[in-house]
Each structure stands twice: as C-alpha cells, then as structure tokens.
Amino acid sequence: MGFAAVRDAGVFELVELANAVRSGGMPDEETRIAERVCQTVFGAEERLAVYGALAPGEAKHYMLAPFRGTWSTGFVRGRMTTMAFGLPILELDTDGDRIPVHVLHAPPLKDAWSNLAPFESMGIKRLLAAIEDADGVSAIANVYARLPES
C-alpha cells in the first residue's frame, strides 16, 4: 500500500500514542485505537526500519533475508547513541535529527515478530516510528530502539 506524503503532525502523535503501551504504559481506548490505525491504515506490522548491523550489506542482515520483501530508504526522528561494545542504538524523538534507515516491507513480518524478540533486551523495544522521505511522512514502521530516559 502506498501512502501520499502526510505532512500532518497527527501522524507523529498517533505513533507516540501507540508507543505508550509498547513502552510499558497501560493500554486505554485511545492507545488501542492508535495501535489499530498504525496496523490497518499504515500496515506497520509488515514494515521494519533498520540501521546498523541489520541494514542491507551489514553483518546481521542475513537475519532478515528470509523475509524476501522490498527495501526502501527513509528517515526516522531521533538520535543515535552507543550501547555496550560500541553498538549503535536509536532513541526516538520527534524533535530529533533525521536518522537514515532502510525499511523492509514484507507481509510475512506480521507473523514473525516473536522470532525477532531477542533484539528486545537492555531497554530496547520494538517501537513504531514515522518514516519520512523527501515529501514528508511516507509510512509507519517498527524499529528496535532504546526507550527514552525519563
């Protein structure tokens, strides 16, 4: 499903609402609706934004090769920091820098998230992010990111 450029800040608010529960918050009607819209309207469960070792041509890309989807590029808002052993990690922030990502669109992803769960450790969660291109927000995708410090 293609999406015309959405320049509405409402997309960022939608993603933040959906991430509230993914970050450990209590679900309510508003967050459930936000998650449902991200899935049904934007097809987020079929998309994964990657950077670092999971990106095409990098050391851990082989883990995503079985999904045989299509790849595109874009940006998420946030900042890159460093984890143990010098590994890069993204912290989402709608006021942050534009961080380049590769986006995998593969329908089989929606049934495979539990297989990718080992990435979720040390404060890393599978969150949602608005994917931007030159025209604005073009999609919503899952991304493994560090939870923001409170």
Secondary structure as UniProt FT lines:
FT   HELIX           10..22
FT   TURN            23..24
FT   HELIX           29..40
FT   TURN            41..42
FT   HELIX           44..46
FT   STRAND          47..50
FT   HELIX           52..54
FT   TURN            56..57
FT   TURN            59..60
FT   HELIX           61..63
FT   HELIX           65..67
FT   STRAND          70..82
FT   HELIX           84..86
FT   STRAND          88..92
FT   TURN            94..95
FT   STRAND          97..105
FT   HELIX           107..111
FT   HELIX           113..119
FT   TURN            122..123
FT   STRAND          124..133
FT   TURN            134..135
FT   STRAND          136..146
//
